[in-house]
Amino acid sequence: MGRAMLLSGSHGRWSRRDFLKGVGLAGVAAAAGSVPLFGQSQAGSRGLQTKSGVLYQDRVGPSRVSLVKGSDRRSIVYQSLKLIEDDALSSLRDKQVLVKPNIVLADCPLCVTHVDAVRAVLDFLAPHVKKPILIGESSVHNTMEGFKNSGYLRLESEYNVKVVDLNRSGYQVRYVLGQDRKPVPIRIIDEFLDPSLYLVSVARMKTHNYVFVTLSLKNVLMAAPLNDYRRNDKGLMHTAPPAKDDLLHFNMFHLSREVYPDLAVVDGFEGMEGNGPAWGSAIESRVALAGRDALAVDTVATRVMGFDPKKVNYLAAMAEAGMGQGELGKMTLLGTPLDQCVRPYKPNQHMAELYGLHK
């Protein structure tokens, strides 16, 4: 799945006028109330239709997703990757690899991608990669402190890798919808826009207080906005208070045309339920998932958590727009049967209230 350019400021091919002319018809008009933000009727086999034509081309085909249940985190993550080895390696070629774990808070082990999940990814990739592998994160707090506390710095002596703080990188300007439903500039970290990088998302399976679930897609989409430790642009993706149609759904959908994993890994060995993504409780799912199609992987992972992916607006919108496979019936599931892996999670309390899940 390529990262084709959609939005840009002065650094790219699309101008603010192009943004309003193209995405604005589907997004800005939707925010103004003239059309649904996530309509169900306008997507067809050719893509998502707008008054100006086809906004997104349908690139959906059959997708392979591995799902492995077991008693050891590192082992099941590695097994999940071996099951889709041909898919993963055929797209790797000689690209520079960037592994993106999720380190939300420096002092919260449960909300961080466990280092052994990343070790499993490195075990799988290292024999096929000559260049040093980058392990990068752009946390809302101190990224390097999070790496240190979570044991990531030791990886530099174990593998040919370099741990980097992506908040120290350069950036390009894009636009998202702000709280007043008008386009606002946002700084997007260079690495997430670089087509020469092979982007691997390694996420822990967790619930979320704004968008229901946080998995491989959200792991990279919310990392892409820059936090230079003076100003944090990640907050520009949100509105408040939490709502079913929070702008975060649309802005992630929108940004995903440029920021999209080349390989998705979800570590559900020990996930987080309840008040995720940072203050929830541990739940032992004992599963791992992997695939080239991040949307397909996240769709299956959402099912494993006991939720309906069609009710998660950003996943439903991406599926509707043909940005990945969102239909289980059009996926090939490898490994452990899905019905043996479902472990219902308690939703975040805000989502439970909004969706009436306490009843």
MOZI-V194197 format. One record per residue. N is the residue number from 1. RES is the residue in one small letter. PHI is phi in radians with two decimals (999 if undefined). D_LAST is the distance of its C-alpha to the last C-alpha in Angstrom with 2 decimals. Layout:
BEGIN
N,RES,PHI,D_LAST
N,RES,PHI,D_LAST
END
This chain:
BEGIN
1,m,999,39.64
2,g,-1.36,41.93
3,r,-1.89,41.28
4,a,-1.33,42.91
5,m,-1.28,43.49
6,l,-2.09,41.41
7,l,-1.99,41.46
8,s,-2.84,44.12
9,g,-1.68,46.05
10,s,-1.24,49.77
11,h,-1.57,49.62
12,g,-2.29,48.55
13,r,-1.49,49.21
14,w,-1.77,46.65
15,s,-1.67,47.23
16,r,-0.99,44.94
17,r,-1.13,46.27
18,d,-1.07,45.35
19,f,-1.03,41.83
20,l,-1.17,41.43
21,k,-1.28,43.17
22,g,-1.62,41.17
23,v,-1.14,37.71
24,g,-0.99,37.80
25,l,-1.15,37.70
26,a,-1.59,34.45
27,g,-1.74,32.94
28,v,-1.14,34.55
29,a,-1.11,34.46
30,a,-1.12,30.80
31,a,-1.12,30.12
32,a,-1.38,32.21
33,g,1.78,30.04
34,s,-1.46,32.51
35,v,-2.44,30.74
36,p,-1.13,27.28
37,l,-1.17,27.14
38,f,-2.21,25.71
39,g,-1.19,26.87
40,q,-1.80,26.53
41,s,-1.80,29.73
42,q,-1.78,32.56
43,a,-1.66,32.65
44,g,-2.35,35.05
45,s,-1.16,37.28
46,r,-1.64,39.47
47,g,2.18,36.87
48,l,-1.48,35.02
49,q,-1.60,37.06
50,t,-2.28,37.88
51,k,-1.12,40.61
52,s,-1.64,42.91
53,g,2.11,42.43
54,v,-1.50,40.57
55,l,-1.41,38.82
56,y,-2.15,37.78
57,q,-1.38,39.65
58,d,-1.32,37.73
59,r,-2.02,38.73
60,v,-1.41,36.21
61,g,-2.46,37.60
62,p,-1.04,36.65
63,s,-2.19,35.32
64,r,-1.85,35.64
65,v,-2.25,32.97
66,s,-1.67,33.57
67,l,-2.46,30.92
68,v,-2.22,32.26
69,k,-1.93,30.76
70,g,-3.02,32.92
71,s,-1.84,33.75
72,d,-2.37,35.56
73,r,-1.00,34.24
74,r,-1.06,37.61
75,s,-1.17,38.42
76,i,-1.29,35.34
77,v,-1.13,35.48
78,y,-1.10,39.17
79,q,-1.08,38.61
80,s,-1.09,36.05
81,l,-1.29,38.73
82,k,-1.09,41.49
83,l,-1.19,39.65
84,i,-2.06,39.86
85,e,-0.99,43.16
86,d,-1.06,45.10
87,d,-1.05,42.57
88,a,-1.16,42.46
89,l,-1.34,46.19
90,s,-1.16,47.37
91,s,-1.68,45.80
92,l,-1.26,46.87
93,r,0.84,50.59
94,d,-1.90,52.31
95,k,-1.22,49.61
96,q,-1.24,48.87
97,v,-1.65,45.61
98,l,-2.09,43.03
99,v,-1.65,40.25
100,k,-1.99,37.31
101,p,-1.40,35.06
102,n,-2.01,32.18
103,i,-2.11,33.15
104,v,-1.29,30.70
105,l,-2.26,32.04
106,a,-1.22,35.31
107,d,-2.07,34.08
108,c,-2.31,30.73
109,p,-0.99,31.54
110,l,-1.23,27.99
111,c,-1.65,27.54
112,v,-1.92,30.93
113,t,-1.07,32.04
114,h,-1.09,33.77
115,v,-1.08,37.51
116,d,-1.22,37.87
117,a,-1.15,35.81
118,v,-1.22,38.39
119,r,-1.01,41.18
120,a,-1.09,40.10
121,v,-1.11,40.26
122,l,-1.19,43.68
123,d,-0.99,44.84
124,f,-1.31,44.09
125,l,-1.48,45.54
126,a,-0.93,48.45
127,p,-1.13,50.88
128,h,-1.93,50.61
129,v,-2.16,50.86
130,k,-1.57,54.14
131,k,-1.30,53.11
132,p,-1.02,51.28
133,i,-1.47,47.51
134,l,-1.57,45.73
135,i,-2.04,42.58
136,g,-2.20,41.20
137,e,-2.52,38.34
138,s,-2.38,37.87
139,s,-1.26,35.57
140,v,-1.32,34.30
141,h,-2.06,36.30
142,n,-1.54,39.42
143,t,-1.07,39.42
144,m,-1.18,42.40
145,e,-1.13,41.12
146,g,-1.10,37.93
147,f,-1.04,40.15
148,k,-1.12,42.26
149,n,-1.14,39.50
150,s,-1.68,37.84
151,g,1.45,41.14
152,y,-1.30,41.77
153,l,-1.14,45.30
154,r,-1.16,46.52
155,l,-1.12,45.92
156,e,-1.17,48.99
157,s,-1.62,51.23
158,e,-1.70,49.55
159,y,-2.40,49.53
160,n,-1.51,51.27
161,v,-2.33,48.55
162,k,-2.31,48.35
163,v,-1.56,45.38
164,v,-2.31,45.11
165,d,-1.62,43.29
166,l,-1.23,42.50
167,n,-1.21,42.12
168,r,-1.65,45.92
169,s,-1.50,46.38
170,g,-1.34,47.55
171,y,-2.62,45.33
172,q,-2.23,45.36
173,v,-1.58,43.90
174,r,-2.22,41.23
175,y,-2.25,39.01
176,v,-2.27,35.27
177,l,-1.43,33.41
178,g,-1.62,33.12
179,q,-1.09,30.85
180,d,-1.61,33.10
181,r,1.13,32.75
182,k,-2.06,36.36
183,p,-1.08,37.84
184,v,-2.23,38.52
185,p,-1.25,40.68
186,i,-2.45,39.19
187,r,-1.55,41.25
188,i,-1.93,40.45
189,i,-1.06,42.00
190,d,-0.90,44.92
191,e,-1.04,43.96
192,f,-1.31,40.76
193,l,-1.84,42.95
194,d,-1.52,45.78
195,p,-1.21,46.15
196,s,-1.45,48.59
197,l,-1.64,45.90
198,y,-1.75,43.86
199,l,-1.59,40.44
200,v,-1.94,38.37
201,s,-1.65,34.79
202,v,-2.11,33.68
203,a,-2.06,30.10
204,r,-1.47,27.80
205,m,-1.30,24.40
206,k,-2.56,21.90
207,t,-1.44,18.72
208,h,-2.51,19.44
209,n,-1.52,18.44
210,y,-2.07,19.82
211,v,-2.20,19.94
212,f,1.36,17.23
213,v,-2.32,19.93
214,t,-2.19,23.51
215,l,-2.37,25.95
216,s,-1.22,29.56
217,l,-1.23,29.65
218,k,-1.11,28.09
219,n,-0.98,30.33
220,v,-1.64,33.40
221,l,-1.18,32.24
222,m,-1.52,31.23
223,a,-1.45,34.29
224,a,-1.09,36.65
225,p,-1.13,36.82
226,l,-1.33,39.46
227,n,-2.14,39.08
228,d,-1.54,42.71
229,y,1.24,41.84
230,r,-2.01,43.04
231,r,-2.46,40.51
232,n,-1.91,37.26
233,d,-1.37,36.61
234,k,-1.08,33.26
235,g,-1.13,31.66
236,l,-1.22,33.00
237,m,-1.39,30.45
238,h,-1.80,27.47
239,t,-2.16,26.26
240,a,-2.57,24.20
241,p,-1.28,21.61
242,p,-0.97,19.26
243,a,-2.60,18.26
244,k,-1.04,17.36
245,d,-1.86,21.07
246,d,-0.91,22.57
247,l,-1.07,26.27
248,l,-1.01,26.13
249,h,-0.99,24.91
250,f,-1.16,27.96
251,n,-1.16,30.40
252,m,-1.19,29.69
253,f,-0.98,30.05
254,h,-1.16,33.22
255,l,-1.23,34.72
256,s,-1.17,34.13
257,r,-1.20,37.17
258,e,-1.97,39.31
259,v,-1.93,37.24
260,y,-2.65,36.11
261,p,-1.14,36.48
262,d,-1.47,39.23
263,l,-2.57,37.56
264,a,-1.98,33.93
265,v,-2.29,33.01
266,v,-2.11,29.59
267,d,-1.66,29.70
268,g,-1.90,26.61
269,f,-1.01,28.54
270,e,-2.31,26.60
271,g,-1.69,23.89
272,m,-2.20,21.68
273,e,-1.99,17.90
274,g,1.29,15.68
275,n,-1.46,17.72
276,g,-1.24,20.24
277,p,-1.64,22.80
278,a,-2.35,24.67
279,w,-2.19,22.73
280,g,-1.56,20.35
281,s,-2.00,20.86
282,a,-1.24,22.96
283,i,-2.45,21.75
284,e,-1.59,24.50
285,s,-1.58,24.21
286,r,1.08,28.00
287,v,-2.26,28.40
288,a,-2.48,30.46
289,l,-2.27,30.72
290,a,-2.69,33.61
291,g,3.09,34.97
292,r,-1.33,37.09
293,d,-1.64,34.38
294,a,-1.10,31.92
295,l,-1.13,29.44
296,a,-1.09,29.53
297,v,-1.06,29.14
298,d,-1.21,26.09
299,t,-1.12,24.55
300,v,-1.14,25.05
301,a,-1.07,23.89
302,t,-1.11,20.55
303,r,-1.11,20.20
304,v,-1.02,21.27
305,m,-1.34,18.45
306,g,1.56,15.96
307,f,-1.89,15.30
308,d,-1.61,16.66
309,p,-1.08,19.77
310,k,-1.23,19.99
311,k,-1.64,17.06
312,v,-1.66,19.05
313,n,-1.00,21.46
314,y,-1.22,24.49
315,l,-1.21,24.47
316,a,-1.10,24.01
317,a,-1.16,26.80
318,m,-1.13,29.14
319,a,-1.15,28.72
320,e,-1.11,29.32
321,a,-1.51,32.41
322,g,1.30,33.88
323,m,-1.64,33.82
324,g,2.92,32.82
325,q,-1.62,31.31
326,g,-1.97,27.62
327,e,-1.90,27.76
328,l,-1.01,27.48
329,g,-1.16,29.86
330,k,-1.89,32.50
331,m,-2.01,32.42
332,t,-1.80,34.47
333,l,-1.63,32.50
334,l,-1.93,34.94
335,g,1.75,34.64
336,t,-1.33,31.81
337,p,-0.98,29.78
338,l,-0.99,26.37
339,d,-1.15,24.58
340,q,-1.57,26.19
341,c,-1.98,24.88
342,v,-1.14,21.14
343,r,-2.43,19.46
344,p,-0.98,15.77
345,y,-1.70,15.45
346,k,-1.32,12.84
347,p,-1.30,12.73
348,n,-0.99,14.35
349,q,-1.05,12.36
350,h,-1.15,13.66
351,m,-1.21,12.55
352,a,-1.07,8.96
353,e,-1.22,9.08
354,l,-1.16,11.24
355,y,-1.72,9.51
356,g,1.15,5.92
357,l,-1.52,5.39
358,h,-1.40,3.78
359,k,-1.36,0.00
END
